Amino acid sequence: MRHFLEVDDLSPAEFSTVLDLAEEPNPEPILAGRGVALIFEKPSNRTRNSTEMAVVGLGGHPISIRGEEIGLAVREPVDDVTRVLARYHRLVGARVFDHAVLEAMAKVDEVPIINLLSDQAHPCQALADLLTLRQRWGDLAGHTIAWVGDGNNVARSLTLACGLAGVDIRLASPAGHELDPVAVDGARARGIEVTFTGDPTEAVAGADAVCTDVWVSMGQEAEQAAREDAFAGYQVDEALMAAAAPDAVFLHCLPAHRGSEVSAAVIDGPASLVFDQAENRMHSARGLLLWLARESGL
């Protein structure tokens, strides 16, 4: 059984295939008459809508389930929940607080498990990001992305995806908020250049794309004041974008806080691809679901 807990669960060739399938104009209705369970311990706008419509696009029936309805590892053991859902559905996606929950679900190994977001990774977002850039650039290999801000779950999956796609990445983060070294080693093992710096301008210089995310993620609200102090000077504004390549684009997974991690002039400006990204969450999810269903013999 194939699962998708982090983007490097795919090989480089498989990653490329998923992106190809995302742009398939008439995808096979492989989920016709079948259900897909989507668990949300954390609420979401893009993840729920994009994944539900991806299932519909393959002929299936999505069932979104709030975390409190099943109480993973609280009301009912993770193994039991997974086995029950596997009797009703052909794939199960989950947006969870703790990545270990996804790993426990995957160990049941009865249906493919998809990480819709965890504290460790956001691989579906990375698929959408690279799909968006491939649509703009054509070939991905040989380009450079700059990440400015927190070395969080989104940065982790994006860095690993860059490794799969042959894209160099530079990461600018304040001390104590850098990306974990495991992801860096994984990306470098694919032969790409991964660079760390505390200077956003150094990271962005000549880059083909500039990416950022919120400074305070869901569940970190108690750290807001400290994080805002730490990330002062890391806003992506017009001056920072001017250091990038002349035709550089801007990416943000949303939701965004204008005036915080990004200026309104950048996110609402001509370089911004954020709404293409949002749409591509649906297309890339459809490609992933189609690939997983085929690979798992569903």
C-alpha positions as CSV (number, residue, x, y, z in Angstrom):
1,M,0.0,0.0,0.0
2,R,1.4,3.4,-0.9
3,H,0.9,6.3,1.5
4,F,1.7,10.0,1.3
5,L,2.9,11.3,4.6
6,E,5.7,13.5,3.2
7,V,6.5,14.6,-0.3
8,D,9.6,12.4,-0.5
9,D,7.4,9.3,-0.2
10,L,7.5,9.9,-3.9
11,S,10.6,9.3,-6.1
12,P,11.6,12.1,-8.5
13,A,9.9,10.3,-11.3
14,E,6.7,9.7,-9.3
15,F,6.7,13.3,-8.3
16,S,6.8,14.4,-11.9
17,T,4.1,11.9,-12.8
18,V,1.7,13.3,-10.1
19,L,2.2,16.8,-11.5
20,D,1.5,15.4,-15.0
21,L,-1.7,13.8,-13.8
22,A,-2.7,17.0,-12.1
23,E,-3.0,18.6,-15.5
24,E,-4.8,15.7,-17.1
25,P,-7.9,17.3,-18.8
26,N,-10.1,14.2,-18.6
27,P,-8.9,12.1,-15.6
28,E,-10.1,8.6,-15.2
29,P,-13.1,8.4,-12.8
30,I,-11.3,5.9,-10.8
31,L,-13.2,6.7,-7.6
32,A,-16.7,6.3,-9.1
33,G,-19.0,4.9,-6.5
34,R,-16.3,5.1,-3.8
35,G,-15.8,7.2,-0.7
36,V,-12.8,9.1,0.5
37,A,-12.7,10.1,4.2
38,L,-11.1,13.5,5.1
39,I,-10.4,14.0,8.8
40,F,-9.9,17.6,10.0
41,E,-8.5,18.0,13.5
42,K,-7.6,21.5,12.3
43,P,-10.1,23.6,10.2
44,S,-9.1,24.6,6.7
45,N,-10.5,26.5,3.7
46,R,-8.2,25.4,0.9
47,T,-7.5,21.9,2.1
48,R,-11.2,20.9,2.5
49,N,-12.5,22.5,-0.6
50,S,-9.6,21.5,-2.9
51,T,-9.5,17.9,-1.7
52,E,-13.3,17.4,-1.7
53,M,-13.4,18.7,-5.3
54,A,-10.5,16.6,-6.3
55,V,-12.4,13.5,-5.1
56,V,-15.5,14.7,-7.0
57,G,-13.3,15.2,-10.1
58,L,-12.4,11.5,-10.0
59,G,-16.0,10.5,-9.6
60,G,-15.9,9.8,-5.9
61,H,-17.8,10.9,-2.8
62,P,-15.8,12.9,-0.2
63,I,-16.9,12.7,3.5
64,S,-15.3,15.4,5.7
65,I,-15.1,14.5,9.4
66,R,-14.4,16.9,12.2
67,G,-11.7,15.8,14.7
68,E,-14.1,15.8,17.6
69,E,-16.5,13.5,15.8
70,I,-14.1,10.6,16.1
71,G,-11.5,11.7,18.7
72,L,-8.4,10.1,17.3
73,A,-6.4,8.5,20.1
74,V,-8.9,10.0,22.7
75,R,-12.4,8.7,22.1
76,E,-11.1,5.7,20.0
77,P,-7.7,4.2,19.2
78,V,-6.1,5.4,16.0
79,D,-5.9,1.8,14.7
80,D,-9.6,1.2,15.3
81,V,-10.7,4.4,13.6
82,T,-8.5,3.6,10.6
83,R,-9.7,0.1,10.2
84,V,-13.4,1.2,10.4
85,L,-12.9,3.9,7.8
86,A,-11.1,1.5,5.5
87,R,-14.3,-0.6,5.4
88,Y,-16.2,2.4,4.0
89,H,-13.6,4.3,2.0
90,R,-10.9,3.7,-0.6
91,L,-8.6,6.5,0.7
92,V,-8.2,8.4,3.9
93,G,-6.8,11.9,4.3
94,A,-6.2,13.6,7.7
95,R,-5.2,17.1,8.8
96,V,-3.8,16.5,12.3
97,F,-1.9,18.2,15.1
98,D,0.6,15.3,15.6
99,H,2.4,13.7,12.7
100,A,2.6,10.5,14.8
101,V,-1.1,10.0,14.3
102,L,-0.6,9.7,10.5
103,E,2.2,7.3,11.0
104,A,0.0,5.1,13.2
105,M,-2.8,5.2,10.5
106,A,-0.3,4.2,7.8
107,K,0.8,1.2,9.8
108,V,-2.6,-0.3,9.6
109,D,-1.9,-0.4,5.8
110,E,-5.4,-1.2,4.6
111,V,-6.0,2.0,2.5
112,P,-3.7,4.8,1.4
113,I,-3.3,7.5,4.0
114,I,-2.7,11.1,2.9
115,N,-1.2,13.8,5.0
116,L,-3.4,16.9,4.6
117,L,-1.2,18.7,7.1
118,S,0.6,17.9,10.3
119,D,3.0,19.7,12.7
120,Q,5.9,18.2,10.7
121,A,4.8,18.4,7.0
122,H,2.5,19.8,4.4
123,P,3.2,17.7,1.3
124,C,0.0,18.5,-0.6
125,Q,1.0,22.2,-0.4
126,A,4.4,21.4,-1.8
127,L,2.8,19.6,-4.8
128,A,0.7,22.7,-5.5
129,D,3.6,25.0,-5.2
130,L,5.8,23.1,-7.7
131,L,2.9,22.6,-10.0
132,T,2.3,26.4,-10.0
133,L,6.0,27.1,-10.7
134,R,6.1,24.4,-13.5
135,Q,3.2,26.1,-15.2
136,R,5.1,29.4,-15.1
137,W,8.6,28.2,-16.0
138,G,8.1,25.0,-17.9
139,D,11.1,23.0,-16.7
140,L,11.7,23.2,-12.9
141,A,15.3,22.0,-12.8
142,G,17.9,24.7,-12.5
143,H,15.7,27.4,-10.9
144,T,16.2,28.9,-7.4
145,I,13.5,29.5,-4.8
146,A,14.0,31.7,-1.8
147,W,12.1,31.0,1.4
148,V,11.8,33.9,3.9
149,G,10.5,33.2,7.4
150,D,9.8,30.3,9.6
151,G,11.4,26.9,9.0
152,N,8.0,25.3,9.5
153,N,6.1,22.3,8.1
154,V,5.5,24.2,4.8
155,A,9.1,25.0,4.4
156,R,10.1,21.4,5.2
157,S,7.9,19.9,2.5
158,L,8.8,22.6,0.0
159,T,12.5,21.9,0.5
160,L,12.1,18.2,0.1
161,A,10.0,18.8,-3.1
162,C,12.8,21.0,-4.4
163,G,15.1,18.0,-4.0
164,L,12.7,15.9,-6.1
165,A,12.4,18.6,-8.8
166,G,16.0,19.7,-9.1
167,V,15.3,23.2,-7.7
168,D,17.9,25.0,-5.5
169,I,16.5,26.6,-2.4
170,R,17.8,29.3,0.0
171,L,16.2,29.7,3.4
172,A,16.3,32.9,5.5
173,S,15.2,32.4,9.0
174,P,16.0,34.1,12.4
175,A,18.0,32.1,14.9
176,G,16.0,29.4,16.6
177,H,13.5,29.2,13.7
178,E,15.6,27.4,11.1
179,L,14.4,24.4,9.2
180,D,15.2,21.0,10.7
181,P,18.4,19.4,9.4
182,V,16.7,16.1,8.4
183,A,14.8,17.8,5.6
184,V,17.9,19.7,4.5
185,D,20.0,16.5,4.3
186,G,17.1,14.8,2.4
187,A,17.0,17.5,-0.2
188,R,20.8,17.7,-0.5
189,A,21.0,14.0,-1.0
190,R,19.1,14.6,-4.3
191,G,21.9,16.9,-5.5
192,I,20.4,20.3,-5.1
193,E,21.9,23.3,-3.3
194,V,20.3,24.2,0.1
195,T,21.6,27.4,1.6
196,F,20.9,28.9,5.0
197,T,21.2,32.6,6.0
198,G,19.9,35.0,8.5
199,D,19.7,37.7,5.8
200,P,16.5,37.8,3.7
201,T,18.2,39.9,1.0
202,E,21.0,37.4,0.6
203,A,18.5,34.6,0.2
204,V,16.4,36.5,-2.3
205,A,19.2,37.9,-4.4
206,G,18.6,36.7,-8.0
207,A,16.0,34.1,-7.0
208,D,13.3,33.0,-9.5
209,A,10.6,32.7,-6.8
210,V,10.2,34.1,-3.3
211,C,8.0,32.2,-0.8
212,T,6.8,32.9,2.7
213,D,4.2,31.8,5.3
214,V,2.6,33.3,8.4
215,W,4.9,33.9,11.4
216,V,2.4,32.5,13.8
217,S,0.9,29.2,12.7
218,M,-2.3,27.6,14.1
219,G,-1.6,26.4,17.6
220,Q,1.2,29.0,18.2
221,E,-1.0,31.9,19.3
222,A,0.5,32.0,22.7
223,E,3.9,32.8,21.1
224,Q,2.6,35.6,18.9
225,A,4.4,38.5,20.5
226,A,7.7,36.7,20.7
227,R,7.5,35.5,17.1
228,E,6.6,38.9,15.8
229,D,9.8,40.3,17.5
230,A,11.9,37.4,16.1
231,F,10.7,37.9,12.6
232,A,10.9,41.7,12.4
233,G,12.8,42.5,9.3
234,Y,11.6,39.3,7.5
235,Q,8.6,40.9,5.7
236,V,8.5,40.2,1.9
237,D,7.9,43.7,0.6
238,E,8.6,45.5,-2.6
239,A,12.2,46.3,-1.6
240,L,13.0,42.7,-0.9
241,M,11.3,41.5,-4.1
242,A,13.5,44.0,-6.0
243,A,16.5,41.9,-5.0
244,A,15.1,38.9,-6.8
245,A,15.3,38.1,-10.5
246,P,13.5,40.7,-12.7
247,D,10.7,38.2,-13.5
248,A,10.5,36.6,-10.1
249,V,7.2,35.4,-8.7
250,F,5.8,35.4,-5.2
251,L,4.2,32.4,-3.4
252,H,2.3,32.1,-0.2
253,C,0.2,29.1,0.9
254,L,-2.5,31.4,2.6
255,P,-4.0,32.6,4.8
256,A,-1.8,35.7,4.7
257,H,-1.5,38.6,7.0
258,R,-0.9,41.7,4.9
259,G,1.5,44.1,6.7
260,S,3.1,41.2,8.6
261,E,5.0,38.5,6.7
262,V,4.1,40.1,3.4
263,S,3.1,43.6,2.2
264,A,-0.2,44.2,0.4
265,A,1.7,45.6,-2.5
266,V,3.5,42.3,-3.1
267,I,0.7,39.7,-2.4
268,D,-1.8,41.8,-4.5
269,G,0.8,42.8,-7.1
270,P,1.6,41.4,-10.5
271,A,4.3,39.0,-9.3
272,S,1.9,37.2,-7.0
273,L,0.7,33.7,-7.9
274,V,-1.0,33.0,-4.6
275,F,-4.5,32.3,-6.1
276,D,-3.0,30.1,-8.8
277,Q,-1.4,28.2,-6.0
278,A,-4.8,28.0,-4.2
279,E,-6.5,26.6,-7.3
280,N,-3.6,24.2,-7.9
281,R,-4.3,22.6,-4.5
282,M,-7.3,21.1,-6.2
283,H,-5.5,20.0,-9.3
284,S,-2.5,18.6,-7.5
285,A,-4.7,16.7,-5.1
286,R,-6.6,15.2,-8.0
287,G,-3.3,14.0,-9.5
288,L,-2.2,12.6,-6.2
289,L,-5.4,10.7,-5.6
290,L,-5.4,9.3,-9.1
291,W,-1.8,8.1,-8.7
292,L,-2.4,6.6,-5.3
293,A,-5.5,4.8,-6.4
294,R,-3.7,3.3,-9.3
295,E,-0.6,2.4,-7.4
296,S,-2.6,0.7,-4.6
297,G,-4.7,-1.3,-7.1
298,L,-8.0,0.4,-6.1
